[in-house]
Amino acid sequence: MGEIHITVSKDEYYVEDDKRTGVSSEFFSTHPAGTEFEFFIQKQKHFRLPANDKDVIMIGPGTGIAPFRSFIAERDAQGAEGRNWLFFGEQHFVTDFLYQTELQDYLQTGVLTNLDVAFSRDQKEKIYVQHRMKQRGAELYDWISNGAYMYISGKRNQPVRM
């Protein structure tokens, strides 16, 4: 308790010839490490994880991993019996495997049932999260057919490539 963790990747993109940046990523990039910020937490009455006996599928490309750290930690703390499956993707394994050790620990302890990763720039042919999902399609279908809850978090304007 007493900590808040955020995951931010600087977002830069172009609209026609005009360079734009993400509001939050630009804000945080202009402050040095260790800067303290005031914030507030707004309770959301209508969003919660499913019952502890339900399975959860989490799909988090890039910084979309952020909420799933807390989902997994909460399921661990609650002793949830439901299975947890995380799909995570980024560009490079060596530099971009966010929370690698933490996720591998959850996998080793059984809190995470499955961890499927995709690093799009580590080989000639780009591999994305959706490719990993397709590879595991039969098992993924079984989870969904048996009532698994699915959560997706990521950049909203990121195209799906198949």
Backbone as a printed PyTorch tensor [residue, N CA C, xyz], in Angstrom:
tensor([[[  0.8510,  -1.1860,   0.0000],
         [  0.0000,   0.0000,   0.0000],
         [  0.8920,   1.2440,   0.0000]],

        [[  0.2830,   2.3460,  -0.3330],
         [  1.0170,   3.5920,  -0.3260],
         [  1.7950,   3.8680,  -1.5990]],

        [[  1.6250,   3.0240,  -2.6060],
         [  2.3240,   3.2220,  -3.8740],
         [  1.3430,   3.1720,  -5.0280]],

        [[  1.6770,   3.8910,  -6.0620],
         [  0.9590,   3.7740,  -7.3230],
         [  2.0090,   3.5430,  -8.3950]],

        [[  1.7550,   2.5830,  -9.2320],
         [  2.6600,   2.2830, -10.3370],
         [  1.9680,   2.6980, -11.6290]],

        [[  2.7060,   3.3240, -12.5030],
         [  2.1750,   3.6560, -13.8220],
         [  3.1370,   3.1220, -14.8780]],

        [[  2.6110,   2.8420, -16.0130],
         [  3.4150,   2.3880, -17.1470],
         [  3.1560,   3.3610, -18.2800]],

        [[  4.1980,   4.0560, -18.7100],
         [  4.0410,   5.0840, -19.7340],
         [  5.0900,   4.8660, -20.8170]],

        [[  4.6530,   4.9320, -22.0380],
         [  5.5510,   4.9020, -23.1780],
         [  5.3050,   6.1850, -23.9480]],

        [[  6.3780,   6.8790, -24.2970],
         [  6.1990,   8.1440, -24.9980],
         [  5.5470,   7.8800, -26.3530]],

        [[  4.4520,   8.5530, -26.5840],
         [  3.6560,   8.3540, -27.7920],
         [  3.8670,   9.5440, -28.7240]],

        [[  4.4240,   9.2850, -29.8830],
         [  4.6080,  10.3190, -30.9020],
         [  4.0120,   9.8000, -32.2040]],

        [[  3.2830,  10.6500, -32.8780],
         [  2.6490,  10.2490, -34.1280],
         [  2.3930,  11.4970, -34.9720]],

        [[  2.0300,  11.2860, -36.2140],
         [  1.7720,  12.3970, -37.1330],
         [  0.3240,  12.3910, -37.5950]],

        [[ -0.2430,  13.5610, -37.6730],
         [ -1.5410,  13.7780, -38.3010],
         [ -1.2270,  14.6840, -39.4800]],

        [[ -1.3260,  14.1000, -40.6600],
         [ -0.8240,  14.7290, -41.8720],
         [  0.6590,  15.0160, -41.6320]],

        [[  1.1220,  16.2440, -41.6930],
         [  2.5430,  16.5280, -41.4500],
         [  2.7970,  17.1260, -40.0710]],

        [[  1.7900,  17.1030, -39.2310],
         [  1.8820,  17.7090, -37.9050],
         [  2.2400,  16.6490, -36.8650]],

        [[  3.4140,  16.8030, -36.2180],
         [  3.8460,  15.8550, -35.1970],
         [  3.0410,  16.0860, -33.9180]],

        [[  2.5050,  15.0050, -33.3760],
         [  1.7170,  15.0660, -32.1400],
         [  2.3420,  14.1250, -31.1080]],

        [[  2.0090,  14.3670, -29.8670],
         [  2.4570,  13.4810, -28.7910],
         [  1.2700,  13.1560, -27.8950]],

        [[  1.3740,  12.0300, -27.2170],
         [  0.3370,  11.6590, -26.2640],
         [  0.3590,  12.6230, -25.0910]],

        [[ -0.7940,  13.0020, -24.6130],
         [ -0.8940,  13.9940, -23.5380],
         [ -0.1710,  13.5190, -22.2810]],

        [[ -0.4760,  12.3290, -21.8170],
         [  0.1500,  11.8360, -20.5820],
         [  1.6320,  11.5710, -20.7680]],

        [[  1.9890,  10.9010, -21.8570],
         [  3.4020,  10.5760, -22.0370],
         [  4.2420,  11.8430, -22.1890]],

        [[  3.7230,  12.8360, -22.8610],
         [  4.4470,  14.1070, -22.9890],
         [  4.5920,  14.7730, -21.6210]],

        [[  3.5210,  14.7820, -20.8450],
         [  3.5520,  15.3900, -19.5180],
         [  4.6200,  14.7320, -18.6470]],

        [[  4.5860,  13.4190, -18.5540],
         [  5.5360,  12.7330, -17.6840],
         [  6.9640,  12.8280, -18.2000]],

        [[  7.1550,  12.9170, -19.5010],
         [  8.5110,  12.9870, -20.0470],
         [  9.1850,  14.3200, -19.7590]],

        [[  8.4140,  15.3320, -19.3740],
         [  9.0060,  16.6380, -19.0860],
         [  9.3680,  16.8070, -17.6130]],

        [[  9.1850,  15.7540, -16.8120],
         [  9.5120,  15.8150, -15.3850],
         [ 10.5980,  14.7860, -15.0670]],

        [[ 11.5600,  15.1560, -14.2420],
         [ 12.6250,  14.2020, -13.9010],
         [ 12.1170,  13.0740, -13.0030]],

        [[ 12.8370,  11.9650, -13.0260],
         [ 12.5050,  10.8330, -12.1480],
         [ 12.4630,  11.3310, -10.7090]],

        [[ 11.5310,  10.7970,  -9.9600],
         [ 11.4060,  11.1750,  -8.5550],
         [ 10.4730,  12.3420,  -8.2990]],

        [[  9.9670,  12.9550,  -9.3680],
         [  9.0290,  14.0600,  -9.1980],
         [  7.7590,  13.5400,  -8.5300]],

        [[  7.2680,  14.2730,  -7.5560],
         [  6.0280,  13.8880,  -6.8960],
         [  4.8620,  14.6130,  -7.5380]],

        [[  3.7590,  13.8980,  -7.6980],
         [  2.5530,  14.4400,  -8.3140],
         [  1.3820,  14.2510,  -7.3760]],

        [[  0.4570,  15.1870,  -7.4070],
         [ -0.8010,  14.9970,  -6.7010],
         [ -1.7660,  14.2970,  -7.6550]],

        [[ -2.5910,  13.4520,  -7.1130],
         [ -3.5500,  12.7260,  -7.9310],
         [ -4.7410,  12.3510,  -7.0570]],

        [[ -5.7580,  11.8430,  -7.6920],
         [ -6.8930,  11.3030,  -6.9520],
         [ -7.3310,  10.0210,  -7.6360]],

        [[ -7.9540,   9.1710,  -6.8690],
         [ -8.4690,   7.9110,  -7.3940],
         [ -9.9790,   8.0290,  -7.4690]],

        [[-10.4940,   7.7530,  -8.6290],
         [-11.9380,   7.8080,  -8.8310],
         [-12.4660,   6.3760,  -8.8450]],

        [[-13.3100,   6.0750,  -7.8980],
         [-13.8620,   4.7280,  -7.8010],
         [-14.8130,   4.4700,  -8.9640]],

        [[-14.7110,   3.2790,  -9.5170],
         [-15.5820,   2.8680, -10.6170],
         [-16.5210,   1.7910, -10.0760]],

        [[-17.7850,   2.1220,  -9.9460],
         [-18.7640,   1.2000,  -9.3600],
         [-19.0930,   0.0270, -10.2770]],

        [[-18.9380,   0.2130, -11.5670],
         [-19.4410,  -0.7860, -12.5140],
         [-18.3580,  -1.6870, -13.0880]],

        [[-17.1200,  -1.5230, -12.6510],
         [-16.0530,  -2.3630, -13.1830],
         [-15.4160,  -3.1360, -12.0420]],

        [[-15.3240,  -4.4450, -12.2320],
         [-14.6410,  -5.2870, -11.2610],
         [-14.2390,  -6.5810, -11.9530]],

        [[-13.2910,  -7.2370, -11.3570],
         [-12.9110,  -8.5470, -11.8620],
         [-14.0340,  -9.5400, -11.5820]],

        [[-14.0890, -10.6200, -12.3450],
         [-15.1390, -11.6150, -12.1030],
         [-14.8820, -12.3710, -10.7980]],

        [[-15.8210, -13.2070, -10.4440],
         [-15.6870, -14.0410,  -9.2510],
         [-14.3870, -14.8410,  -9.3170]],

        [[-13.8830, -15.1960,  -8.1510],
         [-12.5890, -15.8800,  -8.0590],
         [-12.5320, -17.2300,  -8.7650]],

        [[-13.6790, -17.8350,  -9.0140],
         [-13.6720, -19.1380,  -9.6840],
         [-13.7330, -19.0220, -11.2070]],

        [[-13.7920, -17.8160, -11.7270],
         [-13.8790, -17.6030, -13.1790],
         [-12.4950, -17.4370, -13.7910]],

        [[-12.3600, -17.8750, -15.0380],
         [-11.1110, -17.7170, -15.7780],
         [-11.0480, -16.3210, -16.3910]],

        [[ -9.8160, -15.8100, -16.5270],
         [ -9.5980, -14.4720, -17.0660],
         [ -8.5390, -14.5360, -18.1670]],

        [[ -8.8580, -13.9150, -19.2970],
         [ -7.9200, -13.7680, -20.4110],
         [ -7.5940, -12.2800, -20.5140]],

        [[ -6.3000, -11.9440, -20.5100],
         [ -5.8610, -10.5520, -20.5800],
         [ -4.9910, -10.3710, -21.8180]],

        [[ -5.3060,  -9.3470, -22.6050],
         [ -4.5710,  -9.0870, -23.8320],
         [ -3.9980,  -7.6800, -23.7230]],

        [[ -2.6720,  -7.5920, -23.6270],
         [ -2.0440,  -6.3020, -23.3900],
         [ -0.8380,  -6.0460, -24.2660]],

        [[ -1.0470,  -5.4840, -25.4450],
         [  0.1050,  -5.0850, -26.2420],
         [  0.7240,  -3.8110, -25.6700]],

        [[  2.0510,  -3.7750, -25.6000],
         [  2.7640,  -2.5740, -25.1430],
         [  2.3930,  -2.1770, -23.7270]],

        [[  2.1780,  -0.8840, -23.5280],
         [  1.8420,  -0.4000, -22.1910],
         [  0.4620,  -0.8560, -21.7620]],

        [[ -0.2530,  -1.5430, -22.6220],
         [ -1.5270,  -2.1480, -22.2540],
         [ -1.3700,  -3.1920, -21.1560]],

        [[ -0.1320,  -3.5440, -20.8380],
         [  0.1450,  -4.4880, -19.7540],
         [ -0.2100,  -3.9010, -18.3900]],

        [[ -0.2300,  -2.5860, -18.2810],
         [ -0.3320,  -1.9060, -16.9810],
         [ -1.4760,  -2.3910, -16.0890]],

        [[ -2.7170,  -2.3900, -16.5400],
         [ -3.7800,  -2.8020, -15.6180],
         [ -3.7090,  -4.2820, -15.2580]],

        [[ -3.1010,  -5.0730, -16.1070],
         [ -3.0760,  -6.5070, -15.8620],
         [ -2.1230,  -6.8950, -14.7430]],

        [[ -1.1460,  -6.0610, -14.4730],
         [ -0.2960,  -6.3040, -13.2950],
         [ -1.1650,  -6.3110, -12.0430]],

        [[ -2.0630,  -5.3380, -11.9590],
         [ -2.9150,  -5.2800, -10.7610],
         [ -3.9750,  -6.3760, -10.7900]],

        [[ -4.4800,  -6.7300, -11.9570],
         [ -5.4430,  -7.8310, -12.0560],
         [ -4.8090,  -9.1130, -11.4920]],

        [[ -3.5970,  -9.4080, -11.9590],
         [ -2.9230, -10.6390, -11.5550],
         [ -2.5990, -10.5940, -10.0600]],

        [[ -2.1120,  -9.4630,  -9.5800],
         [ -1.7970,  -9.3250,  -8.1520],
         [ -3.0520,  -9.4910,  -7.3060]],

        [[ -4.1660,  -8.9270,  -7.7530],
         [ -5.4250,  -9.0530,  -7.0240],
         [ -5.8980, -10.5050,  -6.9990]],

        [[ -5.8230, -11.1680,  -8.1370],
         [ -6.2440, -12.5740,  -8.1980],
         [ -5.3520, -13.4310,  -7.2980]],

        [[ -4.0770, -13.1190,  -7.2430],
         [ -3.1480, -13.8190,  -6.3650],
         [ -3.5150, -13.5780,  -4.9040]],

        [[ -3.7120, -12.3130,  -4.5400],
         [ -4.0340, -11.9480,  -3.1550],
         [ -5.3590, -12.5780,  -2.7020]],

        [[ -6.2990, -12.6850,  -3.6180],
         [ -7.6050, -13.2550,  -3.2970],
         [ -7.5920, -14.7890,  -3.2910]],

        [[ -6.5100, -15.3700,  -3.7780],
         [ -6.4510, -16.8240,  -3.8800],
         [ -7.4360, -17.3640,  -4.9050]],

        [[ -7.6540, -16.6030,  -5.9610],
         [ -8.6250, -16.9820,  -6.9990],
         [ -8.2960, -18.3580,  -7.5670]],

        [[ -9.3330, -19.1770,  -7.7010],
         [ -9.1480, -20.5200,  -8.2620],
         [ -9.2160, -20.5030,  -9.7830]],

        [[ -9.8100, -19.4600, -10.3540],
         [ -9.9060, -19.3560, -11.8040],
         [ -8.5280, -19.2120, -12.4330]],

        [[ -8.4380, -19.6610, -13.6700],
         [ -7.1690, -19.5840, -14.3920],
         [ -6.9670, -18.1790, -14.9570]],

        [[ -5.7030, -17.8280, -15.1880],
         [ -5.3340, -16.5150, -15.7170],
         [ -4.3920, -16.6990, -16.8990]],

        [[ -4.7430, -16.0440, -18.0150],
         [ -3.9540, -16.1670, -19.2430],
         [ -3.6390, -14.7650, -19.7280]],

        [[ -2.3570, -14.5050, -19.9290],
         [ -1.9160, -13.1920, -20.3930],
         [ -1.2320, -13.3050, -21.7440]],

        [[ -1.6890, -12.4680, -22.6740],
         [ -1.0020, -12.2570, -23.9460],
         [ -0.3390, -10.8940, -23.8520]],

        [[  0.9660, -10.8460, -24.0920],
         [  1.6920,  -9.5780, -24.0200],
         [  2.5790,  -9.4370, -25.2480]],

        [[  2.5910,  -8.2440, -25.8150],
         [  3.4370,  -8.0080, -26.9740],
         [  4.1070,  -6.6540, -26.9220]],

        [[  5.2840,  -6.6050, -27.4980],
         [  6.0550,  -5.3680, -27.6280],
         [  6.9870,  -5.5410, -28.8140]],

        [[  7.9240,  -4.6080, -28.9710],
         [  8.8090,  -4.6840, -30.1330],
         [  9.9960,  -5.6320, -29.9410]],

        [[ 10.7000,  -5.4900, -28.8180],
         [ 11.9390,  -6.2590, -28.6280],
         [ 11.9490,  -6.9570, -27.2760]],

        [[ 12.2930,  -8.2360, -27.2720],
         [ 12.3510,  -9.0140, -26.0390],
         [ 13.3190,  -8.3890, -25.0310]],

        [[ 14.5250,  -8.0830, -25.4690],
         [ 15.5800,  -7.6390, -24.5520],
         [ 15.2560,  -6.2940, -23.9010]],

        [[ 14.7150,  -5.3660, -24.6540],
         [ 14.4970,  -4.0130, -24.1080],
         [ 13.0560,  -3.7120, -23.7300]],

        [[ 12.1120,  -4.5100, -24.1950],
         [ 10.7050,  -4.1340, -24.0380],
         [  9.8300,  -5.1580, -23.3080]],

        [[ 10.4140,  -6.1760, -22.7220],
         [  9.6020,  -7.1620, -22.0070],
         [  9.2940,  -6.5730, -20.6310]],

        [[  8.2760,  -5.7270, -20.5950],
         [  7.9060,  -5.0240, -19.3840],
         [  7.4860,  -6.0110, -18.2960]],

        [[  8.0550,  -5.8520, -17.1180],
         [  7.7250,  -6.6620, -15.9420],
         [  8.0220,  -8.1450, -16.1500]],

        [[  9.0460,  -8.4300, -16.9260],
         [  9.3840,  -9.8070, -17.2770],
         [  9.5340, -10.7100, -16.0530]],

        [[ 10.3630, -10.3150, -15.0970],
         [ 10.6220, -11.1550, -13.9350],
         [  9.3560, -11.3770, -13.1240]],

        [[  8.5890, -10.3160, -12.9290],
         [  7.3380, -10.4120, -12.1800],
         [  6.3760, -11.3970, -12.8510]],

        [[  6.2350, -11.2910, -14.1560],
         [  5.3240, -12.1840, -14.8810],
         [  5.8130, -13.6210, -14.8560]],

        [[  7.1050, -13.8090, -14.9950],
         [  7.6420, -15.1640, -14.9550],
         [  7.4720, -15.7800, -13.5690]],

        [[  7.5830, -14.9530, -12.5220],
         [  7.3330, -15.4510, -11.1630],
         [  5.8780, -15.9040, -11.0180]],

        [[  4.9480, -15.1050, -11.5300],
         [  3.5310, -15.4950, -11.4700],
         [  3.2770, -16.7780, -12.2560]],

        [[  3.9670, -16.9380, -13.3570],
         [  3.8200, -18.1590, -14.1530],
         [  4.3720, -19.3590, -13.3750]],

        [[  5.5230, -19.1610, -12.7440],
         [  6.1530, -20.2490, -11.9890],
         [  5.3210, -20.6620, -10.7780]],

        [[  4.6810, -19.6990, -10.1220],
         [  3.8770, -20.0290,  -8.9370],
         [  2.4780, -20.5270,  -9.3030]],

        [[  2.1110, -20.4350, -10.5770],
         [  0.8180, -20.9180, -11.0180],
         [ -0.2850, -19.8790, -10.9960]],

        [[  0.0200, -18.6700, -10.5670],
         [ -0.9910, -17.6080, -10.6080],
         [ -1.3560, -17.3360, -12.0600]],

        [[ -0.3580, -17.2940, -12.9250],
         [ -0.6020, -17.2210, -14.3710],
         [ -0.5730, -18.6450, -14.9100]],

        [[ -1.6540, -19.0410, -15.5480],
         [ -1.7260, -20.3660, -16.1480],
         [ -0.9470, -20.3770, -17.4600]],

        [[ -1.1440, -19.3270, -18.2590],
         [ -0.4830, -19.2010, -19.5570],
         [  0.0510, -17.7860, -19.7110]],

        [[  1.2300, -17.6950, -20.3050],
         [  1.8270, -16.4060, -20.6760],
         [  2.3350, -16.5530, -22.0960]],

        [[  1.6900, -15.8500, -23.0230],
         [  2.0980, -15.8840, -24.4220],
         [  2.6040, -14.5020, -24.7970]],

        [[  3.8150, -14.4590, -25.3260],
         [  4.4330, -13.1810, -25.6740],
         [  4.7410, -13.1190, -27.1620]],

        [[  4.7690, -11.9000, -27.6650],
         [  5.0980, -11.6550, -29.0690],
         [  5.9730, -10.4150, -29.1360]],

        [[  7.1190, -10.5330, -29.7660],
         [  8.0150,  -9.3950, -29.9380],
         [  8.1890,  -9.1690, -31.4260]],

        [[  7.5500,  -8.1340, -31.9050],
         [  7.3600,  -7.9430, -33.3430],
         [  8.6260,  -7.6560, -34.1310]],

        [[  9.6550,  -7.0960, -33.5120],
         [ 10.8280,  -6.6660, -34.2820],
         [ 12.0560,  -7.5470, -34.0650]],

        [[ 11.9000,  -8.6740, -33.4080],
         [ 13.0520,  -9.5340, -33.1270],
         [ 13.3530, -10.5370, -34.2370]],

        [[ 12.5640, -10.5420, -35.2700],
         [ 12.7670, -11.4370, -36.3930],
         [ 12.3010, -10.7140, -37.6550]],

        [[ 12.6340, -11.2930, -38.8010],
         [ 12.3060, -10.6320, -40.0640],
         [ 10.7980, -10.4320, -40.2260]],

        [[ 10.0280, -11.4770, -39.9860],
         [  8.5710, -11.3850, -40.1060],
         [  7.9890, -10.9220, -38.7700]],

        [[  7.2130,  -9.8690, -38.8060],
         [  6.6550,  -9.3210, -37.5710],
         [  5.6230, -10.2680, -36.9720]],

        [[  5.7380, -10.4590, -35.6740],
         [  4.8050, -11.3090, -34.9370],
         [  4.1400, -10.4410, -33.8760]],

        [[  2.8140, -10.4190, -33.9080],
         [  2.0280,  -9.6110, -32.9750],
         [  1.2060, -10.5170, -32.0640]],

        [[  0.6350,  -9.9110, -31.0300],
         [ -0.1980, -10.6410, -30.0770],
         [ -1.2880, -11.4380, -30.7950]],

        [[ -1.9150, -10.8440, -31.7910],
         [ -2.9940, -11.5620, -32.4740],
         [ -2.4940, -12.8320, -33.1730]],

        [[ -1.2110, -12.8620, -33.5660],
         [ -0.6590, -14.0860, -34.1440],
         [ -0.5520, -15.1760, -33.0750]],

        [[ -0.1360, -14.7790, -31.8800],
         [ -0.0580, -15.7480, -30.7710],
         [ -1.4550, -16.2650, -30.4180]],

        [[ -2.4250, -15.3740, -30.4640],
         [ -3.8000, -15.7870, -30.1680],
         [ -4.2890, -16.7900, -31.2110]],

        [[ -3.9720, -16.5290, -32.4600],
         [ -4.3820, -17.4330, -33.5270],
         [ -3.7050, -18.7990, -33.3650]],

        [[ -2.4150, -18.7920, -32.9880],
         [ -1.6990, -20.0480, -32.7660],
         [ -2.3310, -20.8670, -31.6540]],

        [[ -2.8840, -20.1980, -30.6690],
         [ -3.5030, -20.8700, -29.5120],
         [ -5.0200, -20.8810, -29.6290]],

        [[ -5.5080, -20.6960, -30.8520],
         [ -6.9290, -20.5030, -31.1040],
         [ -7.8530, -21.5480, -30.5080]],

        [[ -7.5190, -22.8220, -30.6270],
         [ -8.4060, -23.8740, -30.1190],
         [ -8.5450, -23.7720, -28.6010]],

        [[ -7.4250, -23.5950, -27.9100],
         [ -7.4710, -23.4800, -26.4460],
         [ -8.1590, -22.1810, -26.0210]],

        [[ -7.8850, -21.1200, -26.7400],
         [ -8.5200, -19.8360, -26.4530],
         [-10.0350, -19.9470, -26.6170]],

        [[-10.4560, -20.5960, -27.6760],
         [-11.8820, -20.8180, -27.9070],
         [-12.5110, -21.6160, -26.7640]],

        [[-11.8010, -22.6370, -26.2980],
         [-12.3100, -23.4410, -25.1780],
         [-12.4950, -22.5860, -23.9260]],

        [[-11.5270, -21.7480, -23.6360],
         [-11.6340, -20.8810, -22.4560],
         [-12.8630, -19.9780, -22.5810]],

        [[-12.9940, -19.3500, -23.7370],
         [-14.1180, -18.4240, -23.9450],
         [-15.4450, -19.1770, -23.8950]],

        [[-15.4950, -20.3320, -24.5390],
         [-16.7220, -21.1420, -24.5530],
         [-17.1290, -21.5840, -23.1520]],

        [[-16.1490, -21.7120, -22.2730],
         [-16.4250, -22.1410, -20.9050],
         [-16.5700, -20.9620, -19.9420]],

        [[-16.7830, -19.7610, -20.4920],
         [-17.1290, -18.6260, -19.6480],
         [-16.0020, -17.7190, -19.2140]],

        [[-14.8210, -17.8350, -19.8150],
         [-13.7270, -16.9490, -19.4290],
         [-14.0840, -15.4960, -19.7310]],

        [[-13.6170, -14.6060, -18.9040],
         [-13.7830, -13.1730, -19.1060],
         [-12.5580, -12.6700, -19.8470]],

        [[-12.7650, -11.7960, -20.8350],
         [-11.6590, -11.2880, -21.6350],
         [-11.5370,  -9.7810, -21.4420]],

        [[-10.2980,  -9.3460, -21.2040],
         [ -9.9940,  -7.9220, -21.0480],
         [ -8.8950,  -7.5550, -22.0390]],

        [[ -9.0720,  -6.4140, -22.6950],
         [ -8.0930,  -5.9250, -23.6620],
         [ -7.7070,  -4.5080, -23.2670]],

        [[ -6.4120,  -4.2590, -23.2300],
         [ -5.9370,  -2.9270, -22.8880],
         [ -4.7670,  -2.5860, -23.7930]],

        [[ -4.8130,  -1.4150, -24.3830],
         [ -3.7220,  -1.0010, -25.2440],
         [ -4.0490,   0.2950, -25.9420]],

        [[ -3.1780,   0.6400, -26.8200],
         [ -3.3200,   1.8730, -27.5850],
         [ -4.5430,   1.7550, -28.4870]],

        [[ -5.4620,   2.7010, -28.3690],
         [ -6.7400,   2.5880, -29.0710],
         [ -6.6350,   2.7220, -30.5840]],

        [[ -5.6220,   3.3980, -31.0680],
         [ -5.5250,   3.5650, -32.5240],
         [ -4.5060,   2.6170, -33.1380]],

        [[ -4.1120,   1.5870, -32.3840],
         [ -3.1730,   0.6140, -32.8980],
         [ -3.9140,  -0.3520, -33.8190]],

        [[ -3.4740,  -0.4810, -35.0740],
         [ -4.1960,  -1.3570, -36.0060],
         [ -3.9590,  -2.8260, -35.6850]],

        [[ -4.9330,  -3.6380, -36.0160],
         [ -4.7920,  -5.0830, -35.8980],
         [ -4.2350,  -5.5780, -37.2200]],

        [[ -3.1530,  -6.3310, -37.1380],
         [ -2.5170,  -6.8500, -38.3380],
         [ -2.5520,  -8.3670, -38.2980]],

        [[ -3.0230,  -8.9800, -39.3650],
         [ -3.0290, -10.4440, -39.4440],
         [ -2.2880, -10.8950, -40.6740]]])
